[in-house]
Amino acid sequence: MTRATRAVLLQLIILTVFWSNVFGETLVLRDVRPCDNGDLSQVREIRVTPCNKEPCAIPKGEVVRMEVDFIANRNSVHPQVSIKAKLLGFLLPFPSLNPNGCVGKNLQCPLEKGKLYTFKYDLKVEKYFPRVTVDARWKLKGETGGFFCFLAPVSVV
C-alpha cells in the first residue's frame, strides 16, 4: 500500500467517525405498519437518524431525521406532508410542520409517477414534549391520493 493510499484511507476513516458522531447511527426501520387505508407498496426503505434500535429513543431537544425512499404512484404538483403522534387513540399534530411537501423535504416537485424519490425531514423534538412512547404517523399525499402512510413507534426520552 502506497503512502498516498494510506493517507486517503485514513482521511476516509476520520470522516466516517466524524459523521457518525455528528449525526449518530442510522437504522432502517422494520417495525412499520401501514395506516388505515395506507399503502406501503411503493416504499423501498425507511431510515431514522439517530437511532440504533426500535423503537427509536429520541432525546428531548434533539433533531431526528426521517428518510423515506419511495416510488411515486401518481403525479402531484403540490404534495402535502402530515406528521402526527398517536397517543391514547388520538392523532396529535407535531408543531411547526410546514405541510408543503415541496419545501424542505428534499423532493423535486412536481412529483412524477414511476420516479424514485427520497423524502427527508428533520424533526426537532422539543424540550416540552412529554416523555412517552407513541406511534408516529408519517403521511405524504398528493392531490388524487396518497404516496405513503405508515406508523412507527418512537420514544421521547
C-alpha positions in Angstrom: 0.0 0.0 0.0 1.4 3.3 -1.0 1.8 6.3 1.3 -0.9 8.2 -0.7 -3.3 5.3 -0.4 -2.8 5.1 3.3 -3.4 8.8 3.6 -6.7 8.6 1.7 -7.9 5.6 3.8 -7.0 7.5 7.0 -9.0 10.5 5.8 -12.0 8.3 5.0 -11.8 6.7 8.4 -11.7 10.1 10.1 -14.6 11.4 8.1 -16.7 8.3 8.9 -16.0 8.6 12.6 -16.7 12.4 12.5 -20.0 12.0 10.6 -21.2 9.1 12.8 -20.6 11.2 15.9 -22.3 14.3 14.4 -25.4 12.6 13.1 -25.5 9.4 15.2 -26.4 5.9 14.0 -28.9 5.3 11.3 -31.4 2.5 11.5 -33.6 1.0 8.7 -37.0 0.7 10.3 -38.6 -2.8 10.2 -41.4 -2.2 12.8 -43.6 -0.2 10.4 -47.3 -0.6 9.9 -49.5 0.9 7.2 -52.1 3.4 8.4 -55.7 2.7 8.0 -56.2 3.0 4.2 -52.4 3.3 4.0 -50.2 1.8 1.3 -46.6 0.8 1.7 -46.1 -1.0 -1.6 -44.2 1.9 -3.1 -41.9 2.4 -0.1 -38.4 1.0 -0.6 -36.8 1.9 2.7 -37.4 4.0 5.8 -34.4 5.3 7.8 -34.1 7.2 11.1 -31.1 9.1 12.4 -30.1 8.9 15.2 -31.4 5.5 16.1 -29.8 2.3 17.0 -32.8 0.0 17.8 -36.5 0.1 17.6 -38.4 1.9 19.0 -36.1 4.8 18.3 -35.3 6.7 21.5 -35.1 10.4 20.7 -33.8 12.7 23.4 -35.7 15.9 24.1 -34.0 18.9 22.4 -32.6 16.8 19.6 -33.3 16.5 15.9 -34.4 13.3 14.3 -34.1 12.8 10.6 -36.6 10.6 8.8 -35.8 9.4 5.2 -38.3 7.5 3.1 -37.3 6.1 -0.3 -40.4 5.7 -2.4 -41.6 5.4 -6.0 -44.3 7.9 -6.8 -47.5 6.0 -7.7 -49.1 9.2 -9.2 -48.2 12.7 -10.4 -48.5 15.5 -7.9 -47.8 19.3 -8.2 -48.5 20.0 -4.5 -47.8 17.0 -2.2 -48.7 17.5 1.4 -47.0 16.2 4.5 -48.6 15.2 7.8 -46.7 14.0 10.9 -48.8 13.1 13.9 -48.4 11.2 17.2 -51.0 8.6 18.0 -51.5 9.0 21.8 -54.4 7.4 23.7 -56.2 6.9 20.4 -55.9 10.5 19.3 -53.8 11.8 16.4 -51.9 14.9 17.6 -50.1 17.0 15.0 -46.4 17.8 15.6 -46.0 21.5 15.9 -44.1 23.7 13.5 -44.5 21.4 10.5 -44.8 23.1 7.1 -47.2 20.7 5.3 -45.9 21.8 1.8 -44.1 18.6 0.6 -42.1 20.7 -1.9 -40.4 22.8 0.8 -37.6 21.4 2.9 -38.3 17.8 2.3 -35.8 17.0 -0.4 -38.5 16.4 -3.1 -38.2 17.7 -6.6 -41.7 19.0 -7.4 -43.8 18.2 -9.3 -43.6 14.5 -8.4 -43.8 12.2 -11.4 -45.4 8.8 -11.4 -42.8 6.0 -11.6 -39.9 8.1 -10.4 -37.8 7.2 -7.3 -37.7 9.9 -4.5 -36.2 10.3 -1.1 -38.3 12.2 1.3 -36.2 13.8 4.1 -37.4 15.6 7.1 -35.6 16.8 10.2 -38.0 16.9 13.2 -37.0 18.8 16.3 -38.1 17.0 19.4 -38.9 20.0 21.6 -38.0 20.0 25.3 -41.6 20.4 26.2 -42.6 17.1 24.5 -43.7 14.6 27.2 -41.5 11.5 27.8 -43.6 8.9 26.1 -43.6 6.1 23.5 -46.0 6.8 20.7 -46.8 5.6 17.2 -45.7 8.4 14.9 -47.8 8.6 11.7 -45.9 9.8 8.6 -48.0 10.6 5.6 -47.4 12.1 2.2 -50.3 12.6 -0.2 -50.9 14.2 -3.5 -54.0 15.8 -5.0 -55.5 12.5 -6.0 -54.3 10.1 -3.3 -51.5 9.0 -1.0 -47.9 8.2 -1.7 -47.3 6.6 1.7 -48.8 6.5 5.2 -47.2 4.5 8.0 -47.0 4.2 11.7 -43.7 3.6 13.5 -43.1 3.6 17.3 -40.9 6.4 18.7 -39.9 7.0 22.3 -39.2 10.6 23.5 -36.7 10.3 26.3 
